[in-house]
Amino acid sequence: MAVYANDLSGNKAQYFRRYQRDRPEPVTILSDKDLEGRQFLLHAHQRLMDYHMYYKQDAPYTGFQASQVLADVKPPQFAMLSTWNTAIPWAGGAWHAWTDTSNIELAKQPFVSEDMFVVNEAFSLMHGWAEGSLKVADEILEDHFGIARPWNFTVNDLNQIVRQTNSQECTNDAGTVSAGNVDTGDGGGGGGGVSALLCFTGDAMVSMADGSYLPIRNVKKGDAILTGEDGAVGIVTESLKHTVARQVMVAKLVTRDHTSGGEELVGTPDHPVYHKGEWLEFGQLSSVEIKMEEEYVDAFYNLEVDGHLLEEGESLHSYVVNGVVASGLGDNEPLNLRFPRQKEWKVLAFETASAA
């Protein structure tokens, strides 16, 4: 298993850190010749036996029959742990994206005459997430070996965009770097921080408290806006701008009735919006409403609303843009951890709570 040894905050892969610290060697051999390695291997072996005896669904055998067979199966003598860490010369940092999708099948089966396959989340529609690797494994087992998927649930594909953004940072009105969700450019799950690209294009129309509409690029700190909660008014505590100046994947709201008089709403696919009583990422809205495409974007804009209010119910921390209620947590880390709405913040909030 390959894992991240460090995500710059120390919150990842704590279990495996016990077995491999940062070091030049790319792998660690876990052997049953020492106490710690033996315990690791016995634990993994026991978990596999428990699965076959107690948890395998629709098994053509009883748990007792499985226990009789497995009683003669010896634990493995060794395992290899490979850790992607900054001490390894060739793995100090990386990002990836598809450049030629016509070669994906060949990349998954480089030895075309052998039943040997490469399983990686890069070949899935869930870049940077372990679930992507699992989905690829399921597909290979089903398509090439006729083995049905073992799960009784489905995992939806996500439109994941992997991008190099370590030199692109959200700034506030004063031009200083904002704290919180700045992408360090690792480009995948387990590395870096929460992406800073949670914004809309500058022509998105914000509903102001006085009933007027203002392009988000012109909304300033201290402005009063509508939060979308029964006429409630919020105060903009930060106005954020993210210079992009390149082609990026965006989500476009194409069919909703725009009461604000704005054009179609264009934003990053992962910006949380309030829809039918729950927070969803913009790109998760119905495909009838949303279309995904690449276009040149000069800059993205975002707002932090009522950043001084941290208690539940004090504010919805949102703003109305082109008739859509959008999250207004900005780059405020305490707010995002207190009210996690985007997937990455939900994961970080869970890990923070678990560590506590």
Secondary structure by P-SEA (a helix, b strand, c coil): ccccccccccccccccccccccccccccccccccaaaaaaaaaaaaaaaaaaacccccccccaaaaaaaacccccccbbbbbbbcccccccccbbbbbcccccccccccccccccccccccccccccccaaaaaaaaaaaaaacccccccccbbbbbcbbbbbbcccbbbbccccccccccccccccccccccccccccccccbbbbcccccccccccccccbbbbccccbbbbbbcbbbbbbbcbbbbbbbbcccccccccccccccccbbbbcccccccccccccccbbbbbbbbcbbbbbbccccccccccccccccccccccccccccaaaaaaccccaaaaaaaaaaaaac
